[in-house]
Amino acid sequence: MTATVAILGRPNVGKSTLFNRLVGRKIALVDNQPGVTRDRREGEGRIGDLKFRVFDTAGLDDARKDSLEARMSAQAETAIDAADLVFFVIDARAGITPVDRAFAERIRRRGKPTVVVANKAEAREAMAGVHEAFELGFGEPLAVSAEHGEGMDLLYDAILPYAKSAEGVVEEAEETASGPLRLAIIGQPNAGKSTLVNALLGEERMLTGPEAGITRDAIATAFRFEGNDIRLWDTAGIRRKAKVAGKIEKLAVGDALRAIRFADCVVVLIDASLPIESQDLTLLDLVSQEGRAVVLVLSKWDLVEDKQKTLREVTSKLEDVLPDIRGVPVVTLSAQRERGLDKLMQAVFAADKRWNHRIPTSQINRWLEAAIERNPPPAPGGRPIKIRYATQANARPPTFALFGNQLAKLPESYLRYLMNGLRQDFDLKGVPIRFSLRGGKNPYDKDRR
């Protein structure tokens, strides 16, 4: 078990910049606008040979009960309780503000070891603010610049005692080829993504509420389900491109799209209490184009009156608009009532298994021979297209190489025929299928490259 560090402080002191520096990647959204971070973000921090868990938070706030700010503050207090050490970040250039003093008092009441991190201390004039931080009563402040990577040795020394007691000094280990299943949950704003994540985790890990667009970062959380390790991403709601407004929403949507590319399986969440929209289908198509395994979830199912009609409408639209992922599993659930979670995870595991499936070459070619006999390829210009051989070139998603003559002239309809046959006969329903067309080389064609 490694040491855990929570990063606290008022808005715009550089908490997320410090978090990114410690984890070695720009994964927390950073902007000059205050209040960008909302959920508690967790990462694996590392300084030299020191490894530790680190939480980025929205900070503490005296806000009206049941408001979004109050829920953000509760997430920060949860991070303090889970931490071995608190980094209380201040802006050294601004000095100590009344808000800093109020935050310091609230942190002190939690009783956790705390170090003041005086950020933005790269300039000489910032040293006055560093010295001023002594008055907070947490000992000697550490002068750092998260943006420029200065002062990381001071943070190393501060964390080291807690890391040693928690066996957090890094020992290089061999990475196993099989890691956790990477699962991303996407959907339009207010579809219930964070509520679903909290239901799966069994805790209020993500901020939820009636306000649309609460989640901004793509938040990754590790958990186990029936003995399976899973890395779960909650993402910001993705609206139609024309409706995306402001720099923060653009950054958040970009973060969600990156989560899709890193995922093994993507759950597309649709609010079943509302009519299915073209944007819902666009998100499904986006996952298909990225080649990920996909599961469609109809959330808030308890609010649907005519359930059979709703299912028929959704299934019909999928068949008509998205033939590339025909047979995609559709799961109904109510995350608020924790109903249908087992069905969802079984569908996820099944989709991931199909996405990783490999078919022996001998089986593929026996199947191909029968498929061609039933429906031969066309003969453009009187010269027949010949498919001589096939093999599975890759999985994740299943990709098949076809060898023969004039394959570039194969019409889309014939490739669709082969795709549907593979999907039906080898249980690849709902999985994107790719083809790689490889023609035979003509030794007498001197112009060929």
C-alpha positions as CSV (number, residue, x, y, z in Angstrom):
1,M,0.0,0.0,0.0
2,T,1.4,3.4,-1.0
3,A,1.1,6.8,0.7
4,T,-1.9,9.0,-0.2
5,V,-1.6,12.8,-0.7
6,A,-4.6,15.2,-1.0
7,I,-4.1,18.6,-2.8
8,L,-6.2,21.3,-1.2
9,G,-6.5,25.1,-1.7
10,R,-8.7,27.9,-2.9
11,P,-9.4,28.2,-6.6
12,N,-6.7,29.2,-9.1
13,V,-3.7,28.6,-6.9
14,G,-2.4,25.8,-9.3
15,K,-3.7,22.6,-7.7
16,S,-4.4,20.9,-11.0
17,T,-1.1,22.0,-12.4
18,L,0.6,20.5,-9.4
19,F,-1.4,17.3,-9.8
20,N,-0.4,17.0,-13.5
21,R,3.2,17.5,-12.5
22,L,3.1,14.8,-9.9
23,V,1.4,12.2,-12.1
24,G,3.6,13.1,-15.1
25,R,0.8,13.8,-17.5
26,K,-1.7,16.6,-18.3
27,I,-4.8,14.8,-17.3
28,A,-6.5,17.4,-15.1
29,L,-8.1,20.3,-16.9
30,V,-6.2,23.5,-16.3
31,D,-7.5,27.0,-17.0
32,N,-7.3,30.5,-15.6
33,Q,-11.0,30.4,-14.9
34,P,-11.6,29.5,-11.3
35,G,-13.5,26.4,-10.3
36,V,-12.6,24.2,-13.3
37,T,-12.0,21.1,-11.1
38,R,-15.2,19.7,-9.6
39,D,-14.9,16.0,-8.9
40,R,-12.1,14.4,-6.8
41,R,-9.5,13.2,-9.3
42,E,-7.1,10.4,-8.4
43,G,-3.8,9.5,-10.0
44,E,-0.5,7.7,-9.4
45,G,2.1,10.3,-8.5
46,R,5.8,9.7,-8.8
47,I,8.9,11.8,-7.9
48,G,12.1,9.9,-8.6
49,D,11.9,6.5,-6.9
50,L,8.9,7.6,-4.8
51,K,5.5,6.4,-5.7
52,F,2.2,7.5,-4.1
53,R,-1.5,8.1,-4.7
54,V,-2.6,11.7,-5.2
55,F,-6.0,13.4,-5.1
56,D,-6.8,16.7,-7.0
57,T,-9.8,18.4,-5.4
58,A,-12.1,21.4,-6.0
59,G,-11.0,22.8,-2.6
60,L,-13.1,23.7,0.4
61,D,-16.0,26.2,0.2
62,D,-18.5,27.7,2.6
63,A,-21.5,27.3,0.4
64,R,-25.3,26.9,0.8
65,K,-26.2,23.4,1.8
66,D,-27.3,21.1,-1.1
67,S,-25.6,23.5,-3.7
68,L,-23.1,22.3,-6.2
69,E,-20.3,24.1,-4.4
70,A,-21.3,22.3,-1.1
71,R,-21.1,18.9,-2.8
72,M,-17.7,19.8,-4.3
73,S,-16.5,20.8,-0.9
74,A,-17.7,17.5,0.5
75,Q,-15.7,15.7,-2.1
76,A,-12.6,17.6,-0.9
77,E,-13.2,16.7,2.7
78,T,-13.5,13.0,1.7
79,A,-10.1,13.3,0.1
80,I,-8.6,14.7,3.3
81,D,-10.1,11.8,5.3
82,A,-8.5,9.3,2.9
83,A,-5.1,11.0,2.8
84,D,-2.0,10.4,4.8
85,L,-0.7,13.9,4.0
86,V,-2.4,17.1,2.9
87,F,-0.7,19.6,0.5
88,F,-2.3,22.9,1.2
89,V,-1.5,25.0,-1.9
90,I,-1.3,28.8,-1.8
91,D,-0.4,31.3,-4.5
92,A,3.0,32.7,-3.3
93,R,2.6,35.7,-5.6
94,A,-0.7,36.7,-4.0
95,G,0.4,36.0,-0.4
96,I,-2.0,34.8,2.3
97,T,-5.6,35.8,1.7
98,P,-8.6,35.6,4.2
99,V,-9.9,32.6,2.2
100,D,-6.5,30.8,2.7
101,R,-6.8,31.4,6.5
102,A,-10.4,30.1,6.5
103,F,-9.3,27.0,4.5
104,A,-6.3,26.4,6.9
105,E,-8.7,26.4,9.9
106,R,-11.0,23.8,8.3
107,I,-8.0,21.6,7.3
108,R,-6.6,21.9,10.9
109,R,-9.9,20.6,12.3
110,R,-9.6,17.4,10.2
111,G,-6.4,16.6,12.1
112,K,-4.3,15.3,9.2
113,P,-0.6,16.1,8.7
114,T,-0.4,19.2,6.5
115,V,2.3,20.9,4.5
116,V,1.9,24.4,3.0
117,V,2.9,24.3,-0.7
118,A,3.7,27.9,-1.8
119,N,3.1,27.6,-5.6
120,K,4.1,30.0,-8.3
121,A,7.3,30.8,-6.4
122,E,9.6,31.0,-9.4
123,A,9.9,34.8,-9.3
124,R,11.9,36.6,-6.6
125,E,9.0,38.8,-5.6
126,A,7.0,35.7,-4.6
127,M,9.3,35.0,-1.6
128,A,7.4,37.5,0.5
129,G,4.3,35.4,0.1
130,V,6.3,32.2,1.0
131,H,7.5,33.8,4.3
132,E,4.0,35.1,5.0
133,A,2.7,31.5,4.9
134,F,4.4,30.7,8.2
135,E,1.5,32.4,10.0
136,L,-0.8,29.5,8.9
137,G,0.8,27.3,11.6
138,F,1.7,24.3,9.5
139,G,5.5,24.7,9.7
140,E,7.9,25.7,7.0
141,P,6.2,26.4,3.6
142,L,7.7,24.6,0.6
143,A,8.4,27.1,-2.3
144,V,7.7,25.4,-5.6
145,S,6.7,26.1,-9.2
146,A,4.4,23.3,-10.4
147,E,4.4,24.8,-13.9
148,H,8.2,24.8,-14.2
149,G,8.9,21.7,-12.1
150,E,10.8,23.6,-9.4
151,G,10.9,22.4,-5.8
152,M,9.9,18.8,-6.5
153,D,12.8,17.7,-4.3
154,L,11.1,19.5,-1.4
155,L,7.9,17.6,-2.0
156,Y,9.8,14.3,-2.2
157,D,11.2,14.9,1.3
158,A,7.8,15.8,2.6
159,I,6.1,12.6,1.3
160,L,9.0,10.2,2.0
161,P,8.2,9.5,5.7
162,Y,4.7,8.5,4.9
163,A,5.7,6.5,1.8
164,K,8.2,4.5,3.8
165,S,5.6,3.6,6.4
166,A,3.3,2.6,3.6
167,E,5.9,0.8,1.6
168,G,5.7,3.4,-1.2
169,V,9.3,3.5,-2.4
170,V,9.2,2.3,-6.0
171,E,10.6,-1.1,-6.8
172,E,10.5,-1.6,-10.6
173,A,8.2,-4.5,-11.4
174,E,7.5,-6.3,-14.6
175,E,4.3,-5.1,-16.2
176,T,1.8,-7.8,-16.9
177,A,0.4,-8.0,-20.4
178,S,-3.2,-8.3,-19.1
179,G,-4.3,-5.2,-17.2
180,P,-7.7,-4.1,-15.9
181,L,-10.6,-3.8,-18.3
182,R,-10.7,-0.1,-19.3
183,L,-14.4,1.0,-19.3
184,A,-15.6,4.5,-20.3
185,I,-19.1,5.8,-19.7
186,I,-20.2,8.5,-22.1
187,G,-23.5,10.2,-23.0
188,Q,-25.2,13.6,-23.3
189,P,-25.3,15.9,-20.3
190,N,-27.6,14.8,-17.5
191,A,-28.0,11.3,-18.8
192,G,-27.0,9.9,-15.4
193,K,-23.4,8.9,-16.0
194,S,-22.0,10.0,-12.6
195,T,-25.0,8.4,-10.8
196,L,-24.2,5.1,-12.6
197,V,-20.5,5.3,-11.7
198,N,-21.4,5.9,-8.0
199,A,-23.8,2.9,-8.1
200,L,-21.1,0.7,-9.5
201,L,-18.6,1.8,-7.0
202,G,-21.0,1.7,-4.1
203,E,-20.0,5.2,-2.9
204,E,-20.6,8.9,-3.7
205,R,-17.4,9.1,-5.6
206,M,-18.7,11.5,-8.3
207,L,-20.7,14.7,-8.0
208,T,-24.3,14.3,-9.1
209,G,-27.2,16.7,-9.2
210,P,-29.9,18.2,-11.4
211,E,-27.5,20.6,-12.9
212,A,-26.3,19.6,-16.4
213,G,-22.6,19.5,-17.1
214,I,-21.4,19.0,-13.5
215,T,-18.6,16.5,-14.6
216,R,-15.8,18.2,-16.5
217,D,-12.7,16.0,-16.3
218,A,-12.7,12.4,-17.4
219,I,-12.3,10.8,-14.0
220,A,-10.7,7.4,-13.8
221,T,-11.4,5.1,-10.8
222,A,-10.2,1.5,-10.1
223,F,-12.6,-1.1,-8.7
224,R,-13.3,-4.8,-8.8
225,F,-16.5,-6.5,-9.9
226,E,-16.9,-10.2,-9.2
227,G,-13.1,-10.7,-9.1
228,N,-12.5,-8.6,-12.3
229,D,-10.2,-5.5,-12.2
230,I,-11.8,-2.5,-13.9
231,R,-10.5,1.0,-14.7
232,L,-13.7,3.1,-14.9
233,W,-13.9,6.5,-16.6
234,D,-16.7,8.9,-15.9
235,T,-16.8,11.6,-18.6
236,A,-18.3,15.0,-19.3
237,G,-21.5,15.1,-21.2
238,I,-21.0,15.4,-25.0
239,R,-23.4,17.7,-26.8
240,R,-23.6,18.3,-30.5
241,K,-20.6,20.2,-31.7
242,A,-22.6,23.3,-32.6
243,K,-23.9,23.5,-29.0
244,V,-20.5,23.2,-27.3
245,A,-19.8,26.6,-25.8
246,G,-16.8,28.0,-24.0
247,K,-13.2,26.9,-23.5
248,I,-14.0,24.8,-20.4
249,E,-16.7,22.7,-22.2
250,K,-14.4,22.2,-25.2
251,L,-11.6,21.0,-23.0
252,A,-14.0,18.7,-21.1
253,V,-15.4,17.2,-24.4
254,G,-11.9,16.7,-25.6
255,D,-11.1,14.8,-22.4
256,A,-14.1,12.6,-22.9
257,L,-13.1,11.8,-26.5
258,R,-9.6,10.8,-25.3
259,A,-11.2,8.5,-22.7
260,I,-13.0,6.7,-25.6
261,R,-9.7,6.2,-27.4
262,F,-8.1,4.7,-24.3
263,A,-11.0,2.4,-23.4
264,D,-11.5,-1.3,-24.2
265,C,-15.3,-1.0,-23.9
266,V,-17.5,2.1,-23.9
267,V,-20.9,2.3,-22.3
268,V,-23.1,4.8,-24.2
269,L,-25.8,6.1,-21.8
270,I,-29.1,7.3,-23.1
271,D,-31.8,8.9,-20.9
272,A,-34.7,6.5,-21.6
273,S,-37.3,9.0,-20.2
274,L,-36.6,11.2,-23.2
275,P,-36.9,10.5,-26.9
276,I,-33.7,9.1,-28.5
277,E,-31.9,11.9,-30.3
278,S,-29.5,11.9,-33.3
279,Q,-26.7,12.9,-30.9
280,D,-27.2,9.6,-29.1
281,L,-26.7,7.7,-32.3
282,T,-23.8,9.9,-33.3
283,L,-22.0,8.9,-30.0
284,L,-22.6,5.2,-30.8
285,D,-21.2,5.8,-34.3
286,L,-18.2,7.6,-32.8
287,V,-17.4,4.6,-30.6
288,S,-17.8,2.3,-33.6
289,Q,-15.4,4.4,-35.7
290,E,-12.8,4.3,-32.9
291,G,-13.1,0.5,-33.0
292,R,-14.1,0.0,-29.3
293,A,-16.5,-2.6,-27.9
294,V,-19.8,-0.9,-27.1
295,V,-22.8,-1.4,-24.9
296,L,-25.9,0.8,-25.1
297,V,-27.6,1.5,-21.8
298,L,-31.1,3.0,-21.4
299,S,-30.9,4.8,-18.1
300,K,-33.7,6.0,-15.8
301,W,-35.7,3.0,-16.9
302,D,-38.0,3.3,-13.9
303,L,-39.4,6.5,-15.4
304,V,-40.4,4.9,-18.7
305,E,-44.1,4.1,-19.0
306,D,-44.3,2.1,-22.2
307,K,-41.2,0.0,-21.9
308,Q,-41.8,-2.4,-24.8
309,K,-42.5,0.5,-27.2
310,T,-39.4,2.3,-26.1
311,L,-37.2,-0.8,-26.7
312,R,-38.7,-1.4,-30.1
313,E,-38.0,2.2,-31.2
314,V,-34.4,2.1,-30.0
315,T,-33.7,-1.2,-31.6
316,S,-35.3,-0.1,-34.9
317,K,-33.2,3.0,-35.1
318,L,-30.0,1.1,-34.3
319,E,-30.7,-1.3,-37.1
320,D,-31.5,1.4,-39.6
321,V,-28.8,4.0,-38.8
322,L,-25.8,1.9,-37.4
323,P,-25.4,-1.3,-39.4
324,D,-21.7,-1.4,-38.6
325,I,-22.5,-2.5,-35.0
326,R,-25.6,-4.5,-35.7
327,G,-26.6,-6.5,-32.6
328,V,-25.1,-4.1,-30.1
329,P,-26.3,-5.2,-26.6
330,V,-29.0,-3.0,-25.1
331,V,-29.3,-2.9,-21.3
332,T,-32.0,-1.2,-19.3
333,L,-31.3,0.0,-15.7
334,S,-32.0,2.5,-13.0
335,A,-28.8,3.6,-11.4
336,Q,-30.7,5.7,-8.8
337,R,-32.4,2.5,-7.6
338,E,-29.4,0.3,-8.3
339,R,-31.4,-2.0,-10.6
340,G,-29.8,-3.7,-13.6
341,L,-26.1,-3.2,-12.6
342,D,-25.4,-6.9,-12.8
343,K,-26.9,-7.1,-16.3
344,L,-24.8,-4.2,-17.4
345,M,-21.5,-5.6,-16.2
346,Q,-22.3,-9.0,-17.7
347,A,-23.0,-7.3,-21.0
348,V,-19.7,-5.4,-20.7
349,F,-17.7,-8.5,-20.1
350,A,-19.4,-10.3,-23.0
351,A,-18.7,-7.4,-25.3
352,D,-15.1,-7.2,-24.3
353,K,-14.7,-11.0,-24.8
354,R,-16.1,-10.6,-28.4
355,W,-13.9,-7.6,-29.0
356,N,-10.8,-9.7,-28.1
357,H,-11.9,-12.8,-29.9
358,R,-9.6,-14.6,-32.4
359,I,-10.8,-17.1,-35.0
360,P,-8.4,-19.8,-36.3
361,T,-7.5,-19.2,-40.0
362,S,-8.7,-22.7,-41.0
363,Q,-12.2,-21.8,-39.7
364,I,-12.3,-18.5,-41.4
365,N,-11.4,-20.0,-44.8
366,R,-13.9,-22.7,-44.6
367,W,-16.5,-20.1,-43.7
368,L,-15.3,-17.8,-46.6
369,E,-15.5,-20.6,-49.1
370,A,-19.2,-21.3,-48.1
371,A,-20.0,-17.5,-48.2
372,I,-18.5,-17.1,-51.7
373,E,-20.4,-20.2,-52.9
374,R,-23.7,-18.7,-51.7
375,N,-23.0,-15.3,-53.1
376,P,-20.0,-14.9,-55.4
377,P,-18.3,-11.5,-55.7
378,P,-19.3,-9.3,-58.7
379,A,-17.4,-9.2,-62.0
380,P,-16.9,-5.5,-62.9
381,G,-16.1,-5.2,-66.6
382,G,-16.6,-8.9,-67.1
383,R,-13.5,-9.7,-65.0
384,P,-14.5,-11.5,-61.8
385,I,-13.1,-10.4,-58.4
386,K,-11.4,-13.3,-56.7
387,I,-11.0,-13.7,-52.9
388,R,-8.5,-16.5,-52.4
389,Y,-7.7,-16.4,-48.8
390,A,-8.6,-14.8,-45.5
391,T,-7.1,-14.6,-42.0
392,Q,-7.7,-12.6,-38.8
393,A,-4.9,-10.0,-38.8
394,N,-5.8,-8.6,-35.4
395,A,-8.3,-8.4,-32.5
396,R,-9.4,-5.3,-30.5
397,P,-11.4,-4.9,-32.8
398,P,-11.5,-8.0,-34.9
399,T,-9.7,-7.2,-38.2
400,F,-9.7,-9.6,-41.2
401,A,-7.2,-9.5,-44.1
402,L,-8.6,-10.6,-47.4
403,F,-6.2,-11.7,-50.2
404,G,-7.1,-11.9,-53.9
405,N,-7.4,-10.0,-57.2
406,Q,-9.1,-6.7,-57.8
407,L,-10.2,-6.4,-54.1
408,A,-10.1,-2.6,-54.4
409,K,-13.2,-3.0,-56.6
410,L,-15.2,-4.9,-54.0
411,P,-18.4,-2.9,-53.5
412,E,-19.4,-1.8,-50.0
413,S,-22.4,-4.0,-50.2
414,Y,-20.4,-7.1,-50.6
415,L,-18.1,-6.2,-47.7
416,R,-21.2,-5.6,-45.7
417,Y,-22.4,-9.1,-46.7
418,L,-19.1,-10.6,-45.4
419,M,-19.3,-8.5,-42.2
420,N,-22.8,-9.6,-41.4
421,G,-21.9,-13.2,-42.0
422,L,-18.9,-13.1,-39.7
423,R,-20.9,-11.3,-37.1
424,Q,-23.7,-13.9,-37.2
425,D,-21.6,-17.1,-37.5
426,F,-18.8,-16.2,-35.1
427,D,-20.9,-14.4,-32.4
428,L,-19.4,-10.9,-33.1
429,K,-22.7,-9.1,-32.6
430,G,-22.3,-5.4,-31.7
431,V,-18.5,-5.4,-32.3
432,P,-16.9,-3.2,-35.0
433,I,-15.3,-5.3,-37.7
434,R,-12.5,-4.1,-39.9
435,F,-11.3,-5.5,-43.3
436,S,-7.8,-5.1,-44.8
437,L,-7.8,-5.7,-48.6
438,R,-4.5,-7.1,-49.9
439,G,-4.2,-7.8,-53.6
440,G,-1.7,-10.2,-55.3
441,K,1.4,-8.7,-56.8
442,N,1.8,-8.9,-60.6
443,P,5.5,-9.3,-61.4
444,Y,4.9,-8.1,-65.0
445,D,3.4,-4.8,-63.9
446,K,6.5,-2.5,-64.0
447,D,4.6,0.6,-63.0
448,R,3.4,-0.9,-59.8
449,R,5.1,0.4,-56.6
